[in-house]
Amino acid sequence: MKLIADSRGRLAAIEMFPPGTVFDASRQPDGSIRVIELVEKEVPVVPVKINQDGSFECPRLMTRGQICQAIRADREA
């Protein structure tokens, strides 16, 4: 689809860009422009216990591998 900007630099394509939707646009090294729809995700909240000495305790322990795997899965989603 070919889009042409108006005199104020706006693009309009109601099928691709519904009103009120948030997008991120960035220029790529090859000169192209990448437009990504930003989707809000729910983030799980883990209760943290604060000790009297100021240290924290998390009831759910995760290994480095599990953390990396969770980050990778989030990036691919």
PAZAPA-4460 file (N, C-alpha, C; in steps of 0.05 Angstrom, whole numbers, plus 32768, in hexadecimal, padded with zeros to 4 digits):
% residues 77
    n_x    n_y    n_z   ca_x   ca_y   ca_z    c_x    c_y    c_z   seq   type   mol
   8011   7FE9   8000   8000   8000   8000   8012   8019   8000     1      M     A
   800C   802B   7FEF   801B   8044   7FED   800C   8059   7FFD     2      K     A
   801A   8067   800F   800F   807C   801F   801C   8097   8018     3      L     A
   800D   80AC   8017   8018   80C6   8011   8011   80D9   8029     4      I     A
   8025   80E7   8033   8020   80F9   804A   8014   8113   8040     5      A     A
   8003   811F   8051   7FF7   8139   8049   800B   814F   8050     6      D     A
   8003   8169   804D   8015   817F   8052   801F   8181   806F     7      S     A
   8011   8174   8081   8019   8175   809E   8028   815C   80A6     8      R     A
   802E   814B   8093   803E   8133   8099   802E   811C   80A4     9      G     A
   8013   811C   80A0   8002   8107   80AA   7FFC   80F2   8095    10      R     A
   7FFA   80D9   809E   7FF2   80C3   808C   7FD6   80BA   8095    11      L     A
   7FC6   80B2   8082   7FAB   80A8   8089   7FA6   808E   807A    12      A     A
   7FA0   8079   8088   7F98   805F   807E   7F87   8052   8093    13      A     A
   7F6D   8057   8093   7F5B   804F   80A8   7F5D   8030   80AD    14      I     A
   7F62   8021   8098   7F63   8004   809B   7F7C   7FFB   80AB    15      E     A
   7F92   800A   80A7   7FAB   8002   80B4   7FB0   8011   80CE    16      M     A
   7FA7   802A   80D0   7FAC   803B   80E7   7F92   8045   80F3    17      F     A
   7F84   8034   8103   7F6B   803D   8110   7F6F   8055   8122    18      P     A
   7F5C   8067   8124   7F5F   807E   8136   7F63   8076   8153    19      P     A
   7F75   8084   8161   7F7A   807E   817D   7F8F   8069   8182    20      G     A
   7F99   805B   816D   7FAD   8047   8170   7FC8   8053   8171    21      T     A
   7FDA   8049   8183   7FF4   8054   8186   8009   8044   8176    22      V     A
   801A   8051   8168   802F   8045   8157   804A   8050   815E    23      F     A
   805F   8041   8159   807B   804A   815B   8086   8049   813F    24      D     A
   8092   805F   8136   809E   8060   811B   80BC   8066   811E    25      A     A
   80CD   8057   8110   80E9   805C   8111   80F5   8058   80F6    26      S     A
   8109   8069   80F0   8116   8067   80D6   812C   8052   80D8    27      R     A
   812E   8040   80C4   8141   802A   80C4   815A   8034   80B5    28      Q     A
   8171   8026   80BA   818A   802E   80AC   8188   802D   808E    29      P     A
   8177   801B   8083   8175   801A   8066   8162   802F   805A    30      D     A
   8158   8041   806B   8147   8057   8061   8129   8052   8063    31      G     A
   8122   8039   8069   8105   8033   806C   80FB   803C   8087    32      S     A
   80E1   803D   808A   80D5   8045   80A4   80C5   802D   80AE    33      I     A
   80C9   8027   80C8   80BC   8010   80D5   80A7   801B   80E8    34      R     A
   808E   8012   80E4   8078   801B   80F4   806E   8002   8104    35      V     A
   806D   8005   811E   8065   7FEF   8130   804E   7FF8   8141    36      I     A
   8038   7FE9   8142   8022   7FEF   8154   802A   7FE8   8170    37      E     A
   8026   7FFA   8183   802D   7FF6   819F   8014   7FEB   81AD    38      L     A
   8017   7FD3   81B8   8001   7FC5   81C5   8007   7FC4   81E3    39      V     A
   7FF5   7FCD   81F3   7FF9   7FCC   8210   7FF5   7FB0   821B    40      E     A
   8008   7FA6   822A   8006   7F8B   8235   8003   7F8C   8253    41      K     A
   7FF5   7F79   825E   7FF3   7F78   827B   800C   7F6B   8286    42      E     A
   8017   7F78   829B   8030   7F6F   82A8   8028   7F61   82C2    43      V     A
   8031   7F49   82C6   802B   7F3C   82E0   803A   7F49   82F7    44      P     A
   802C   7F4C   830D   8038   7F59   8325   803E   7F43   8339    45      V     A
   8057   7F42   8341   8060   7F2E   8354   8064   7F3C   836F    46      V     A
   8056   7F32   8384   8059   7F3F   839E   8075   7F3B   83A9    47      P     A
   8081   7F51   83B3   809C   7F50   83BE   809A   7F57   83DC    48      V     A
   80A8   7F47   83EB   80A9   7F4C   8408   80C2   7F5D   840E    49      K     A
   80BE   7F73   841D   80D4   7F84   8425   80DB   7F7E   8442    50      I     A
   80F4   7F76   8446   80FE   7F6F   8460   8105   7F89   8470    51      N     A
   8109   7F86   848A   810F   7F9D   849B   812A   7FA9   8495    52      Q     A
   813C   7F99   848B   8157   7FA4   8484   8157   7FB2   8469    53      D     A
   8140   7FB3   845B   813E   7FC0   8441   8142   7FAE   8429    54      G     A
   8148   7F95   842E   814B   7F82   8418   812F   7F78   840F    55      S     A
   812E   7F6C   83F7   8116   7F63   83EC   8116   7F44   83E9    56      F     A
   80FE   7F38   83EA   80FB   7F1C   83E6   80E5   7F18   83D1    57      E     A
   80EB   7F08   83BD   80D7   7F02   83A9   80CF   7EE5   83AC    58      C     A
   80B5   7EDF   83AE   80AC   7EC3   83B3   80B1   7EB0   839C    59      P     A
   80B6   7EBB   8384   80BA   7EAA   836D   80D7   7EAE   8363    60      R     A
   80E7   7E9A   8365   8103   7E9B   835C   8105   7E92   833F    61      L     A
   8114   7EA0   832F   8118   7E99   8313   8136   7E97   830D    62      M     A
   813D   7E84   82FD   8159   7E82   82F5   815E   7E96   82DE    63      T     A
   8178   7E9A   82D8   817F   7EAC   82C2   8173   7EA3   82A8    64      R     A
   8174   7E88   82A4   8169   7E7D   828B   814B   7E82   8288    65      G     A
   813C   7E80   829F   811F   7E85   829E   8119   7EA2   8298    66      Q     A
   8129   7EB4   82A3   8126   7ED1   829E   812B   7ED6   8280    67      I     A
   8141   7ECC   8275   8147   7ED0   8259   8132   7EC5   8247    68      C     A
   8127   7EAD   824E   8112   7EA1   823E   80F9   7EB1   823F    69      Q     A
   80F2   7EBD   8256   80DA   7ECE   8258   80DD   7EE7   8247    70      A     A
   80F5   7EF3   8248   80FA   7F0B   8238   80F8   7F05   821A    71      I     A
   8104   7EEF   8212   8104   7EE7   81F6   80E7   7EE1   81EC    72      R     A
   80D7   7ED4   81FD   80BC   7ECE   81F5   80AC   7EE8   81F3    73      A     A
   80B1   7EFC   8204   80A3   7F15   8203   80AA   7F24   81E9    74      D     A
   80C3   7F24   81E2   80CC   7F32   81C9   80C0   7F25   81B0    75      R     A
   80BD   7F0B   81B0   80B3   7EFD   8199   8095   7F00   8196    76      E     A
   8087   7F06   81AC   806A   7F08   81AC   8060   7F22   81A0    77      A     A
***
